[in-house]
Amino acid sequence: MRISIWASLATALALAATPADAAWHGYFNKQGVAFSFAAPGELKGEKSTYHSAIAGERNSVVFTSVEDNVEFKITIVDFPGRASDEAALLKEASATYQNQAKVLLDEEDARIESTYGRKVTVDLPNNGGRSMSAIYFKDNHLIQLQATVLPGGDSDSAYMGRFVDSLSFYESYIADGATELKLPN
């Protein structure tokens, strides 16, 4: 009898967790640089400007979504002909991300497949929340995934790691039914 009660409780808990997991979707991009990742909710894209001391102002595209008090953001910056500046651009992007924040983790040799980058977790100033970022440079593009637990949210949310660790550069890893990111005109 006890086993069936525990089994029923475990099943109920698993079913209760399913709706949150079902909200995650696969996304992919094949324009400029091919990559895929998973995120909850619907991503909204907009054009933006990326400021680089090394390479000047660059056009960028930012996709965002907010779910369960966590903001998910991916920024794609085109750096044509700057492959030789990869290390400096990664260092600059991570320094900008860490600026005025309390660094909790700085993994300088983060790796996805054969691409190296950087993974950083910070507590934002003025109780602005906790944020985790993965920054990579691939095919003349800076790609930054950033998940930020907003004030009042669960600063230990597993959603941050799930998001930044979902990035892949292999087209074969694009999930069935994944949505192609439409870059804003």
C-alpha positions as CSV (number, residue, x, y, z in Angstrom):
1,M,0.0,0.0,0.0
2,R,2.8,2.4,0.9
3,I,4.5,1.8,-2.4
4,S,1.4,2.7,-4.4
5,I,1.0,5.9,-2.4
6,W,4.6,6.9,-3.1
7,A,4.2,5.9,-6.7
8,S,1.0,8.0,-7.0
9,L,2.7,11.0,-5.4
10,A,5.8,10.6,-7.7
11,T,3.4,10.5,-10.7
12,A,1.5,13.5,-9.6
13,L,4.7,15.5,-9.1
14,A,6.0,14.5,-12.5
15,L,2.7,15.6,-14.1
16,A,2.8,18.9,-12.2
17,A,6.3,19.6,-13.6
18,T,5.3,18.7,-17.2
19,P,3.5,22.0,-18.1
20,A,6.7,24.1,-17.3
21,D,8.8,21.7,-19.3
22,A,6.4,21.8,-22.2
23,A,6.7,25.5,-22.5
24,W,10.3,25.1,-23.7
25,H,10.8,25.2,-27.5
26,G,13.7,24.6,-29.8
27,Y,14.9,27.5,-31.9
28,F,17.5,27.7,-34.7
29,N,19.2,30.2,-37.0
30,K,20.9,29.5,-40.3
31,Q,21.6,33.1,-41.4
32,G,25.2,34.2,-41.0
33,V,26.1,31.5,-38.4
34,A,24.1,28.3,-37.8
35,F,23.2,27.5,-34.2
36,S,20.3,26.2,-32.2
37,F,19.1,26.4,-28.6
38,A,16.0,25.9,-26.3
39,A,14.1,28.6,-24.5
40,P,10.7,28.9,-22.9
41,G,7.9,31.0,-24.4
42,E,8.0,32.9,-27.6
43,L,11.0,35.0,-28.5
44,K,10.6,38.5,-29.8
45,G,13.4,39.9,-32.0
46,E,14.6,43.4,-32.5
47,K,17.5,45.2,-34.1
48,S,20.0,46.8,-31.8
49,T,23.4,48.3,-31.7
50,Y,26.3,46.6,-30.0
51,H,29.1,48.8,-28.6
52,S,32.6,47.5,-28.9
53,A,35.8,49.5,-27.9
54,I,37.8,47.2,-30.2
55,A,35.6,47.2,-33.3
56,G,33.2,50.2,-32.9
57,E,29.4,50.1,-33.1
58,R,28.0,47.0,-34.8
59,N,24.5,46.1,-35.8
60,S,23.1,43.3,-33.7
61,V,19.9,41.3,-33.3
62,V,18.4,40.6,-29.8
63,F,15.8,38.0,-29.1
64,T,14.1,38.0,-25.7
65,S,11.5,36.1,-23.7
66,V,10.4,36.3,-20.0
67,E,9.1,33.3,-18.2
68,D,8.7,32.5,-14.5
69,N,10.5,35.8,-13.6
70,V,13.5,34.9,-15.7
71,E,14.5,37.0,-18.8
72,F,16.1,34.9,-21.6
73,K,18.1,36.9,-24.2
74,I,20.2,35.9,-27.1
75,T,22.3,38.6,-28.8
76,I,23.9,38.0,-32.3
77,V,26.5,40.5,-33.4
78,D,28.1,40.4,-36.9
79,F,31.9,41.0,-37.0
80,P,32.8,40.5,-40.6
81,G,36.5,39.9,-41.2
82,R,37.3,40.0,-37.5
83,A,38.1,36.3,-36.9
84,S,41.6,37.2,-35.8
85,D,40.1,39.4,-33.0
86,E,38.1,36.5,-31.5
87,A,39.9,36.3,-28.2
88,A,39.8,40.0,-27.7
89,L,36.1,40.3,-28.6
90,L,35.2,37.5,-26.2
91,K,37.3,39.1,-23.4
92,E,35.7,42.5,-24.0
93,A,32.1,41.0,-24.1
94,S,32.7,39.1,-20.8
95,A,34.3,42.2,-19.1
96,T,31.3,44.3,-20.1
97,Y,28.9,41.7,-18.8
98,Q,30.8,41.5,-15.5
99,N,31.1,45.3,-15.1
100,Q,29.9,46.4,-11.6
101,A,28.6,42.9,-10.9
102,K,29.7,40.4,-8.2
103,V,31.3,37.5,-10.2
104,L,30.2,34.1,-8.9
105,L,31.7,32.0,-11.7
106,D,34.0,32.8,-14.7
107,E,34.7,29.8,-16.8
108,E,37.2,31.0,-19.4
109,D,37.5,27.8,-21.3
110,A,33.8,27.0,-21.9
111,R,33.3,24.8,-24.9
112,I,30.5,23.8,-27.2
113,E,31.5,21.1,-29.7
114,S,34.8,22.5,-31.1
115,T,34.1,26.1,-30.3
116,Y,35.5,27.8,-27.2
117,G,33.9,30.7,-25.4
118,R,33.2,31.9,-21.9
119,K,30.5,31.2,-19.3
120,V,29.9,33.7,-16.5
121,T,27.5,34.0,-13.6
122,V,27.1,37.2,-11.7
123,D,24.9,38.9,-9.1
124,L,23.8,42.2,-10.6
125,P,24.4,45.4,-8.7
126,N,21.7,47.0,-6.5
127,N,19.9,43.7,-5.9
128,G,19.2,43.5,-9.7
129,G,19.0,39.7,-9.7
130,R,21.4,36.9,-10.8
131,S,22.5,36.4,-14.4
132,M,24.3,33.7,-16.3
133,S,25.8,34.1,-19.7
134,A,27.5,32.0,-22.3
135,I,29.5,34.0,-24.9
136,Y,30.9,32.5,-28.1
137,F,32.5,33.7,-31.3
138,K,31.7,31.5,-34.4
139,D,32.0,32.3,-38.1
140,N,32.6,36.0,-37.5
141,H,29.7,36.3,-35.1
142,L,29.5,37.0,-31.4
143,I,26.7,34.9,-29.9
144,Q,25.7,35.6,-26.3
145,L,23.0,33.7,-24.4
146,Q,22.0,35.4,-21.2
147,A,19.4,34.3,-18.6
148,T,18.6,36.8,-15.8
149,V,16.6,36.0,-12.7
150,L,14.7,39.2,-12.1
151,P,14.4,40.7,-8.6
152,G,12.0,38.6,-6.5
153,G,12.7,35.5,-8.6
154,D,14.4,32.2,-7.6
155,S,18.1,33.1,-7.9
156,D,18.9,29.4,-8.0
157,S,16.6,28.7,-10.9
158,A,17.8,25.8,-13.0
159,Y,16.3,27.7,-16.1
160,M,19.5,29.7,-16.3
161,G,21.8,26.8,-16.9
162,R,19.3,24.9,-19.0
163,F,19.1,27.9,-21.4
164,V,22.8,28.7,-21.7
165,D,23.8,25.1,-21.9
166,S,21.3,24.4,-24.7
167,L,23.4,26.2,-27.4
168,S,24.7,24.1,-30.3
169,F,26.5,24.9,-33.5
170,Y,25.8,21.5,-35.2
171,E,22.8,21.6,-37.5
172,S,22.2,17.9,-36.7
173,Y,21.3,19.0,-33.1
174,I,18.3,21.1,-34.2
175,A,15.3,19.7,-32.4
176,D,12.4,18.3,-34.4
177,G,9.7,21.0,-34.6
178,A,12.2,23.7,-33.8
179,T,11.2,27.3,-34.8
180,E,13.5,29.2,-37.2
181,L,14.4,32.6,-35.8
182,K,13.2,35.3,-38.2
183,L,15.7,38.2,-38.2
184,P,14.0,41.5,-38.1
185,N,14.2,43.6,-41.3
